[in-house]
Structure formats: structure tokens, C-alpha cells
Amino acid sequence: EFNQGLSNEIAWFRAGELNKDPQKYLRGERGADPRQVDVIAKAAEAADPLAAEKTIDRARWQYLDDLGQGHFFEFENVVIYALKLRMLDRYRVVDSPKGGEIFREYTKINILLN
């Protein structure tokens, strides 16, 4: 639900930038959580795509921290830990020479909404 909300806010923002109808790019309903809107606005101001991604991932990390409160020895906390490890692993790959090269190639691609 949280991740879908972030994805919808990204789609809403990008569609607005391209003067497109954002409704056709949403998955489900737009929740318009003010915190998510703020995160996407901050990510849009980032100097580069990696900085934008880190801004969004900080919000994801905080959300996972909030979910884990009070569940220290429960299965939910193991799942939260695994999700955080996946996030960290993505950055490990990007920080490698080959991963950095691939990331730079992807950021050169101009993706437009159809």
C-alpha cells in the first residue's frame, strides 16, 4: 500500500510535468498522502536520479521502521529486515564499477509517458 502510494505520486508528478492525464497512469486510487507528496517533491528537486532515488528510499526505510515498532521478535520484523537488506543490496550494486556504469546508461534514457 505504501509503495503503491509512492508509485502513484511519482506517476502523478511525471504526468503533470508532461501535461498528461495522470489518472491513466495510476494503480488503484490516488491516496495523496501529504508525506508522500512531499517526498516526491523533494526527490524531484534532487541533483541527479540517484539522489532522487535515495530520497524516496529514505521514506521507504522510515515507513519500514515505523512498521517494525513493537514487533522485535515477530515474523513481521524478519520481513522488514529482509526488505531493508534488499534496499541496501541495490546500492551495493550501484556503487560497484559495473553497476555505476549501468546506472549512468539508464539515466541517459529519456523516458516519456505514452
C-alpha positions, 0 to 999 in steps of 0.5 A: 500500500505504501509503495503503491502510494509512492508509485502513484505520486511519482506517476502523478508528478511525471504526468503533470510535468508532461501535461498528461492525464495522470489518472491513466497512469495510476494503480488503484486510487490516488491516496495523496498522502501529504508525506508522500507528496512531499517526498516526491517533491523533494526527490524531484528537486534532487541533483541527479536520479540517484539522489532522487532515488535515495530520497524516496528510499529514505521514506521507504526505510522510515515507513519500514521502521515505523512498521517494525515498532513493537514487533522485535521478535515477530515474523513481521520484523524478519520481513522488514529486515529482509526488505531493508537488506534488499534496499541496501543490496541495490546500492551495493550494486550501484556503487560497484564499477559495473553497476555505476556504469549501468546506472549512468546508461539508464539515466541517459534514457529519456523516458516519456509517458505514452 
